[in-house]
Amino acid sequence: MNEQIKSMLRDALILLAITLVAGLALGFVYEVTKAPIANQELKAKNDACAEVFKDATSFESYEFDGDAARAVLDDAGLAEEDIDEVMTALDDGGNQIGYVLTVTSHEGYGGDITFSMGVKNDGTLNGISILSISETAGLGMKAKTDEFGEQWKDKKVDKFEYTKSGATADNQIDAISGATITTNAMTNGVNAGLAYFASIEGGSGNE
C-alpha cells in the first residue's frame, strides 16, 4: 500500500472520528437542554394564555381536528385564517371556564399576524394578545397598542366588523388610521376564532 493511499485512509479515519465525537457531543447537549427548553416553551405558552384569560389558574391542550377547523373557517368565508392551537382554560377547581385560541391571519400587510384570544364559555371575548407581527412601524404596528387591543375586551358578539367613522356598537372596531389592511387581518382573525369557538363543545353560549 503506497503512502498516498495510507494518507487518504488516515484522513478518512480522522474525519470519521471527528464526526462521531461531534455527533455524540450534540446528542449529549440535546439531552441536557431538552427539558429546560421544553419547560421554557411551556412557560411562554402559559404566560400567553394567562394574558388573555386572567381568571384561569391553569391551561390544558385541547385536541382539535385541523380538517374540521378548516371546514368551519372556509364556510365562514375566512380562507386566509388558521386555528393553530386551542387550550382549555381551567379554574382552581379544575373546571373548564373557556378556551384560549391561537390564530394566524395571512392577510397582514407585512405578512402573517399570529395572536392569542381568550373566550369564556358564554362566548365573551376576554381580549387578544399579539404573538407575532411585522406590520409597518407607526401604522399597522399600532395593532399592538393597548388602545387597539382594549376594543376587543369583554365583548360578546358573533362577529366583528371594523369602521372608519367611529365604533357605535359592541361588534364594531375602530380601524387603525392608515392601516386598513392590518385592521382587516385582525378582524378576520378574531372572527375566525369566534367561528371555531362556536363550533366546538362549550361554544355558542353552551356551558
C-alpha positions as CSV (number, residue, x, y, z in Angstrom):
1,M,0.0,0.0,0.0
2,N,1.6,3.3,-1.1
3,E,1.9,6.3,1.1
4,Q,-0.9,8.2,-0.8
5,I,-3.5,5.6,0.0
6,K,-2.3,5.3,3.6
7,S,-2.7,9.1,3.9
8,M,-6.2,9.0,2.4
9,L,-7.3,6.2,4.8
10,R,-5.8,8.1,7.8
11,D,-7.6,11.3,6.8
12,A,-10.8,9.4,6.4
13,L,-10.5,7.7,9.8
14,I,-9.7,11.1,11.4
15,L,-12.8,12.6,9.7
16,L,-14.9,9.7,10.9
17,A,-13.7,10.1,14.5
18,I,-14.4,13.8,14.5
19,T,-17.9,13.2,13.1
20,L,-18.6,10.6,15.7
21,V,-17.4,12.8,18.6
22,A,-19.3,15.8,17.3
23,G,-22.5,13.6,16.9
24,L,-22.1,12.3,20.5
25,A,-21.5,15.8,21.8
26,L,-24.6,17.2,20.0
27,G,-26.7,14.3,21.3
28,F,-25.5,15.0,24.9
29,V,-26.2,18.7,24.6
30,Y,-29.6,18.0,23.2
31,E,-30.5,15.6,26.1
32,V,-29.2,18.1,28.7
33,T,-31.1,21.1,27.2
34,K,-34.3,19.3,26.1
35,A,-36.1,19.5,29.4
36,P,-35.2,23.2,30.1
37,I,-36.2,24.2,26.6
38,A,-39.5,22.3,26.9
39,N,-40.2,23.9,30.3
40,Q,-39.4,27.4,28.9
41,E,-41.7,26.8,25.9
42,L,-44.5,25.6,28.3
43,K,-44.0,28.7,30.5
44,A,-44.1,31.0,27.5
45,K,-47.3,29.3,26.3
46,N,-48.9,29.5,29.7
47,D,-47.9,33.2,30.0
48,A,-49.5,33.9,26.7
49,C,-52.7,32.1,27.8
50,A,-52.8,34.0,31.1
51,E,-52.5,37.3,29.2
52,V,-55.9,36.7,27.6
53,F,-57.6,34.6,30.4
54,K,-56.6,36.1,33.7
55,D,-59.4,34.2,35.6
56,A,-57.9,30.9,34.8
57,T,-55.4,29.2,37.0
58,S,-54.2,26.5,34.5
59,F,-54.4,25.5,30.9
60,E,-54.6,22.2,29.1
61,S,-54.2,21.3,25.4
62,Y,-57.5,20.7,23.6
63,E,-57.4,18.1,20.9
64,F,-58.9,19.6,17.8
65,D,-59.4,18.3,14.3
66,G,-57.5,20.5,11.9
67,D,-59.6,19.5,8.9
68,A,-62.8,20.2,10.7
69,A,-61.4,23.6,11.8
70,R,-60.5,24.4,8.2
71,A,-64.0,23.5,7.1
72,V,-65.6,25.8,9.7
73,L,-63.4,28.7,8.6
74,D,-64.0,28.1,4.9
75,D,-67.7,28.0,5.5
76,A,-67.4,31.3,7.3
77,G,-65.6,32.9,4.4
78,L,-62.3,33.0,6.3
79,A,-60.0,31.1,4.0
80,E,-56.9,33.2,4.9
81,E,-57.1,32.4,8.6
82,D,-55.9,29.4,10.5
83,I,-56.5,28.0,14.0
84,D,-53.1,27.0,15.2
85,E,-53.8,25.7,18.7
86,V,-56.5,25.5,21.3
87,M,-56.1,25.3,25.0
88,T,-58.9,24.9,27.6
89,A,-58.8,27.4,30.5
90,L,-59.5,25.9,33.9
91,D,-60.3,27.5,37.3
92,D,-58.7,26.5,40.6
93,G,-61.2,23.6,40.9
94,G,-60.2,22.2,37.5
95,N,-63.5,23.3,35.9
96,Q,-63.4,24.4,32.3
97,I,-64.2,28.1,32.0
98,G,-63.4,28.8,28.4
99,Y,-60.7,28.5,25.7
100,V,-57.6,30.2,24.5
101,L,-57.2,30.0,20.8
102,T,-54.0,30.8,18.8
103,V,-54.9,32.2,15.4
104,T,-52.9,33.2,12.4
105,S,-54.2,35.6,9.8
106,H,-52.4,35.6,6.4
107,E,-53.8,38.9,5.4
108,G,-51.4,41.3,7.1
109,Y,-49.7,44.0,5.1
110,G,-46.3,42.8,6.2
111,G,-47.1,39.1,6.4
112,D,-48.7,36.7,8.9
113,I,-50.1,38.0,12.2
114,T,-50.4,35.5,15.0
115,F,-52.2,36.2,18.2
116,S,-53.9,34.5,21.2
117,M,-57.5,35.2,22.1
118,G,-59.4,34.1,25.3
119,V,-63.1,33.2,25.0
120,K,-65.3,32.4,28.1
121,N,-67.8,29.5,27.9
122,D,-70.6,32.0,27.4
123,G,-68.9,33.4,24.3
124,T,-67.4,36.6,25.9
125,L,-64.1,37.6,24.4
126,N,-61.6,38.4,27.2
127,G,-59.2,40.1,24.8
128,I,-56.3,39.4,22.5
129,S,-52.5,39.3,22.7
130,I,-50.4,39.5,19.6
131,L,-47.6,36.9,19.4
132,S,-46.1,37.7,16.1
133,I,-46.5,40.7,13.8
134,S,-44.3,42.6,11.2
135,E,-46.5,45.4,10.0
136,T,-45.4,48.9,9.2
137,A,-44.0,50.9,12.1
138,G,-46.3,53.7,13.1
139,L,-49.2,52.3,11.2
140,G,-50.0,48.6,11.3
141,M,-47.8,48.0,14.3
142,K,-50.4,50.1,16.3
143,A,-52.3,46.8,16.4
144,K,-50.1,46.0,19.4
145,T,-51.1,49.1,21.4
146,D,-53.5,49.0,24.4
147,E,-55.8,51.4,22.6
148,F,-56.4,49.0,19.8
149,G,-56.4,45.8,21.9
150,E,-58.8,47.1,24.5
151,Q,-61.5,47.4,21.9
152,W,-62.0,43.6,21.8
153,K,-62.1,43.1,25.6
154,D,-65.3,41.9,27.3
155,K,-67.3,41.8,24.1
156,K,-69.9,39.1,23.4
157,V,-70.7,39.2,19.7
158,D,-70.9,36.6,17.0
159,K,-68.8,38.6,14.5
160,F,-66.8,41.8,14.5
161,E,-66.6,44.4,11.8
162,Y,-64.4,47.5,11.6
163,T,-65.4,51.0,10.9
164,K,-63.5,54.2,9.9
165,S,-66.2,56.5,11.3
166,G,-66.1,55.6,14.9
167,A,-67.5,52.4,16.6
168,T,-71.1,52.8,17.8
169,A,-71.8,49.1,18.7
170,D,-70.1,46.3,20.5
171,N,-69.4,44.4,17.3
172,Q,-67.6,47.4,15.8
173,I,-63.8,48.1,16.0
174,D,-62.3,51.4,15.1
175,A,-59.9,50.9,12.2
176,I,-56.3,51.8,12.7
177,S,-55.7,55.1,10.8
178,G,-53.7,54.4,7.6
179,A,-53.7,50.6,8.3
180,T,-56.9,49.3,7.0
181,I,-55.2,46.1,5.8
182,T,-53.9,45.3,9.2
183,T,-57.3,46.1,10.8
184,N,-59.0,43.8,8.4
185,A,-56.5,41.0,9.1
186,M,-57.0,41.3,12.8
187,T,-60.8,41.5,12.5
188,N,-60.9,38.4,10.3
189,G,-58.5,36.6,12.6
190,V,-60.7,37.3,15.6
191,N,-63.8,36.3,13.7
192,A,-62.1,33.0,12.8
193,G,-61.5,32.3,16.4
194,L,-65.1,33.1,17.3
195,A,-66.4,30.9,14.4
196,Y,-64.3,28.0,15.5
197,F,-65.3,28.5,19.2
198,A,-69.0,28.4,18.2
199,S,-68.4,25.0,16.5
200,I,-66.9,23.2,19.4
201,E,-68.2,22.0,22.8
202,G,-68.8,25.0,25.0
203,G,-69.3,27.2,22.0
204,S,-72.4,29.2,21.1
205,G,-73.0,30.1,24.7
206,N,-73.4,26.5,25.9
207,E,-72.0,26.0,29.4
